[in-house]
Structure formats: structure tokens, C-alpha cells
Amino acid sequence: MNRQKEAREQGGLQESTTQGIHGNNDAVGLSRRTPLFDDALAYRKARLELIPLRVRDKVPADRQWQAREYDGVQVMDRARREGLNLGVRLPADVVVIDVDPRNFPEGRDSLADLAASFGLDLSTAPHVLTGNLDHPGHHYYFRKPKGTILLDSVNGFEGIEFKSFGRQVVAAGSIHPSGGIYRWAPNSPPLYEMPDLPVQLIEKARRPDRPQRVATGAGELTPEQLAKTLEQLDPCDFGGKGEQKRWQDLMMACHFATDGEGRQEFIDWCMGDSDYSGREWEVGNRWDSLHSERDEAITTATLQMFLNEVGGGIAAPDPEDDFDIWEEEGAPSEQPRRWQFLTIDELEALPPPRWLIPGLLTESSLAAIYGAPESGKSFLAVDMALSIASGLDWHGRDVLAGGVLYIAAEGAPGLGKRVRAWKNDHGAQGANFAFHLMRDEINFAAEKDTAVRTFVQEVVAELGPLRLIVIDTLNQTAAGADENSAKDMSRYITNMKRLRDATGATVVVVHHSGKDTSKGMRGSTALLGAMDTTIEVERMKDRYAIDVAVRKQKDAEKDPGIRFNLEKVGDSLVLRPSVMAAAEEDFAVDPIVELACELANDKDGTVGLKELVEAVCSRLGVADKTARRKIADAIPSGRENAVTTYQGKLIWQQPVEARNPKRGILVITEEQG
């Protein structure tokens, strides 16, 4: 039984459902007089902010609620004292699909059409039933890129709105004005498991860039000012036949005056005219269409013209609107941190970290890949980045696919070759890659971080949420910093965290090991302490293989490690795994033995020396003489000198004819008996 269901039962609710248009998930909300606050815990566990709402009309209880700071515990205490509902202030990376079947066209199911058109799997989305006793609706929670702004409605899908940043929705446990209760649908996934909104749907609903305004004054009114201003006008004077042009001009003027932010206020005003009753979606959709339209003749002056007809004027802003939060010159302009205090139950209910790459990287973490110069650490970073950007598995391990930003401060010219080789090796020439490269200089350890803050803002605006950000290398992105200084490295770490928090990405820095490689990464221990994961890369003496070992894994078991061969593809090299090692063992298997076993298994346990030499020459790119020397070093002569392979078999070299070894040598493998 999930915690959401437990909370409902502990609150004394008895489930009662009626069959609706979407089966048993259309349960009608039960009647209740006070909100059920146990359900609100799900939002705090998912790190979503709660705000107080009025019960009678689902409107935020506070003016300027978008800019206010709220504490979840205090909000719930206040709601209990004052008999308020709870709302969810939506962050930039969450979108709620708000379904109101009352606005569906007759004979059509807009939600089913939306799901079919864009491959939308509603069963994977956390789902709240809206509690309307007469017309049950739905809230489905999804993730979206932070930097993507969506329209509230999409043509052809009447009755469906996309609510995101700057909007709020009513939280489960709250009371609907009809007397029903908002509640989690049966079998709803946990809120923290919100799936990603399909890319095709994001593109369909993406809000167009606003046209450049030739006239001044766009956005001079707040939504609250607009609401007060419209109170002076009678919506009935703008409805009905013959008044459509006046209504449209007024809407365009309100859109201009608020720069598109007064949508809900305009809809609420329209509902004062019975001709618009039940047409909320239609009005909102017409408003949304203005984001891509442009008419420089319709400005705030048009709104003032209509006000002049009734002897009115633009409402003055609230007194507190005239005062900005004072900031010391040069001080950070970010919003103050909102502290969150978890109970022991909330702590236990926190979801475990998800693997970005199983065994190596966790989601939204800090990590370092380090090794000696030319150890292959950048090859590993590129290999990981391309798997995540393409969604292809990473050497047999499923990845969390998504956007990747590769900050190539070192060795950028060679990346093109590596990418081409990787795509050829994976047969991914036609695949879509969410991969972005940045080659400009940036200093994450600068004493003044203004440039970094601007960079982070641009990354979010241009690229949105990312799965992975690679900084290659620390040395090249920390100009003037002392790597042994805890103070300098703390600034660097702070900016890594800023990137992580703004984008949701795992941030990986490529770094060097010290002169004494046994001591790990070079520089201050502050860097090691801040990392969730550290991965060491060591180049083998033959230069054609690398060992990859997880040295620190904060929230999971360490991966036992992998040995990769560096194999030539095109005009570059790619990684191909050759052996997995046990956690307590060193990487002791030779790639020559690996190759011999591979060929021998295809030929009844034996392979001719000549064939093996040719294979070594081809795979490692060495001469015949070098290949024979490597084979002699790795595989002994005579069964009495046989060595054990990683598969537990014996392997040795043996002449075809003992009297005439020049006729050829067999490399033989057999099970230990």
C-alpha cells in the first residue's frame, strides 16, 4: 500500500467511485468540510512548494503570491488555523496537464486524442482527481525543460490546459467549491516519479518568442493591477453580436499591458458576462494565440480609451509594488534560499538516487573523472556523454537519456574525430543527439562570479534541463586559482553546484591525478569531499587499454570496475570493454588473453598463432613483430605453464607438431578440471 493511500485512509476517507469517461480513475471527489493535510506531504517529499488558497474560489490567499517566500510547515499550520486550501506553486521544470471535460467538444475526448497524438502515457504520471462533484477533472504531473515556456492551451484539444511556471494548481487534500475533495487517483505513481513530457508535445505547446515591441509600455501592469482595472468595466458591454471587435481590442490591450501575464485575470473578468459562461478554455486559447500575433496599434492606450468611456483609469499599483528588495551593490540577485526541514517519516520516504549510468553516475550529482595526462579520461567522458545524449546504452547499461553540455576547455579540436568514430562504432549516424559543445573561456573559480551567473542563466534559457554537464578540464576552467587552496576550490565547487541546481544535471569535472597517483586527485581535499562520485582512469603500459575504477560512490555500492581497449575506428579511437573485475581484485587480465579466448571460443577452444597475430595487429594497430612479442608475454608455452583466464579456463601455446614447431602453434583453452 502506498503512502498516499495510507494518508487517505488515516484521514478517515472512505473511497467511493463512479464510472467516468476515463474508467475508475474518474472517481468523484468525496464531500468534506476541511482539507486533508496528510495528502500534502507528497508535495513536500517531491520538493514542490505549497501556498495557501481560498476555498471558495481556489485563488491564492495572498496578493503577489508569485514573489512571496513560503515555508511548507508554516503554510500548513496557517491553512489549519484559517480553514484554507493548499495550492502548489509550479516550478520551471514541472507542467500539470489540467483536464476539464466540461470543455470537451461534443462527442470527442480531448484527453484521449492528446495521448494518442503524442504518445502520452498517462498511467506513468502522478494523477490527482480534482474533486468537482458534478464534473470530475484531472491533474497529471510531468517534467519539462526548465527553459521551455509552454502555452496554456493548444488548438484542437479543447478542455486541456498546460499549467507551469508562474501558475498554481490545487493540492490533493483540498476542498473543491462544490464540496468534493481533491485526491490522489487509485494507482497513481508517487509524485517524485514524474515522467518527462514527450518531446513532440513540448514542441507543439511551446510558446512562440514574443514579437519585438515597437511601442513602449509592454508589461507595465501587473496581473493584479489588470484585475483592479477591469473591475471598472462591465464585461456585458464587450459581449454579444456587434461587440466582438471591442472585446478583441480590449483583450489585445490587456495582453500588451501585462506582456501576456494577465491571462487568468482577463478570463475571470469575462466570466462576469453570462455569454461567456463555460467558455473559459475558448477565451484562454484566444489569449494564447496573441503570443504569436503582433499589432502595434493596440497598446495600453487602447485599454485607457475604454476606461475613459466610463470615467475610469488604470488602477494604481499596490503600495508594496513600489518598493524593491534592497540589495547591496554587486550582491547576488538570486532569491533567498527556502529552508526545508524534514520529519523522520519524510526522510525515510525520500526516493533513492536514480542512476544516470548504472554503477557510475547518479542523477543530479557532482562527480570527477581523474587520471594522469593522456590516461584516456577525456575518451571516457566523451563516451559517456554521447550515450546519454543519444539514449543508446553505455556498454550494455541503460542510461537516463537527455541533454548534454560538454564544456571543452581542453582538446576541443580533436572532439570532432572522436564523435565521428563513436557514431560509426555504434551505428548511430542517423541518431538524434541532444549534445551541445561550449568552447568559450570561462572561470569557475573567479573571485567575482558575475560571469558564471550569467553563463548559468544562458544555459538554462538556451538549453533547459540537462542530464549531464562535462567540464573538461578543471585546470583550464580555473584560471589563476590555486588547486591546493581550499578557498579557491570552494568557489569552483559552488559554481558546479550552481550549474547542477539550475539545470538538474549531473556535473562532471575532468581533472588530473597528483604526482603520487596513489593519493588520488590533485589539489585540495575540498574537491574530493564535495564529490558524490570519483572515477579514476589509468592507462595500461601497452597504451592500448585503460582501467576505469570508481574510487568514491557516496550513495551506492562502488562499481567493480571495467577495463577498456582503445580500438581504432576511422581516424580516432573508441572504447570497447574487455573485462569486468571483482571489487576486491586488480585488473589483471591481459587484452591479448581476452582476444585469444574470443577467437578460440569460435573454433573449438583453439586458434592458430598466425590468426591471433593478425587479429592483434588489426585491433591494436601494431606490427607483426610487436604482436608476437605481446602474445609470448601474455600466453606461456606448454600446458604445465598454463595461466587462468578471467573465465576460469586454462590457456597456453602448443606446437602443432612437437618435432617440427615451425609448422605452427596452437593457442589452446580448456576448462579447469
HELIX and SHEET records of a PDB file:
HELIX    1   1 ARG A    3  GLN A   10  1                                   8    
HELIX    2   2 ASN A   24  ASP A   26  5                                   3    
HELIX    3   3 PHE A   37  ALA A   40  5                                   4    
HELIX    4   4 LEU A   41  LYS A   45  1                                   5    
HELIX    5   5 GLY A   72  GLU A   82  1                                  11    
HELIX    6   6 PRO A  101  ASN A  103  5                                   3    
HELIX    7   7 SER A  110  PHE A  118  1                                   9    
HELIX    8   8 LEU A  122  THR A  124  5                                   3    
HELIX    9   9 LEU A  191  GLU A  193  5                                   3    
HELIX   10  10 VAL A  199  ALA A  205  1                                   7    
HELIX   11  11 PRO A  223  LEU A  230  1                                   8    
HELIX   12  12 PRO A  235  PHE A  238  5                                   4    
HELIX   13  13 GLN A  244  THR A  258  1                                  15    
HELIX   14  14 ARG A  263  CYS A  270  1                                   8    
HELIX   15  15 SER A  274  TYR A  276  5                                   3    
HELIX   16  16 GLU A  280  SER A  289  1                                  10    
HELIX   17  17 LEU A  290  SER A  292  5                                   3    
HELIX   18  18 THR A  300  GLU A  309  1                                  10    
HELIX   19  19 PRO A  319  ASP A  322  5                                   4    
HELIX   20  20 ILE A  344  ALA A  349  1                                   6    
HELIX   21  21 LYS A  377  SER A  390  1                                  14    
HELIX   22  22 ALA A  412  GLY A  414  5                                   3    
HELIX   23  23 LEU A  415  HIS A  426  1                                  12    
HELIX   24  24 THR A  450  LEU A  463  1                                  14    
HELIX   25  25 ASN A  475  THR A  477  5                                   3    
HELIX   26  26 ALA A  486  THR A  503  1                                  18    
HELIX   27  27 THR A  517  LYS A  519  5                                   3    
HELIX   28  28 THR A  525  ALA A  530  1                                   6    
HELIX   29  29 PRO A  591  ASN A  601  1                                  11    
HELIX   30  30 LEU A  609  LEU A  620  1                                  12    
HELIX   31  31 ASP A  624  ALA A  634  1                                  11    
HELIX   32  32 ARG A  639  ASN A  641  5                                   3    
HELIX   33  33 PRO A  661  ARG A  663  5                                   3    
SHEET    1   A 3 GLU A  49  LEU A  53  0                                        
SHEET    2   A 3 ASN A  85  ARG A  89 -1                                        
SHEET    3   A 3 GLN A 168  VAL A 170 -1                                        
SHEET    1   B 5 ILE A 160  LYS A 163  0                                        
SHEET    2   B 5 VAL A  94  VAL A  99 -1                                        
SHEET    3   B 5 HIS A 138  ARG A 143 -1                                        
SHEET    4   B 5 HIS A 127  LEU A 129 -1                                        
SHEET    5   B 5 ARG A 183  TRP A 184 -1                                        
SHEET    1   C 2 TRP A 355  ILE A 357  0                                        
SHEET    2   C 2 LEU A 361  THR A 362 -1                                        
SHEET    1   D 9 PHE A 435  MET A 438  0                                        
SHEET    2   D 9 VAL A 404  ALA A 408  1                                        
SHEET    3   D 9 LEU A 468  ASP A 472  1                                        
SHEET    4   D 9 THR A 506  HIS A 512  1                                        
SHEET    5   D 9 LEU A 366  GLY A 371  1                                        
SHEET    6   D 9 THR A 533  ARG A 539  1                                        
SHEET    7   D 9 ALA A 545  GLN A 553 -1                                        
SHEET    8   D 9 ILE A 562  VAL A 569 -1                                        
SHEET    9   D 9 SER A 572  MET A 580 -1                                        
SHEET    1   E 4 THR A 606  GLY A 608  0                                        
SHEET    2   E 4 ILE A 665  GLU A 671 -1                                        
SHEET    3   E 4 LYS A 649  PRO A 655 -1                                        
SHEET    4   E 4 VAL A 643  THR A 644 -1                                        
END                                                                             
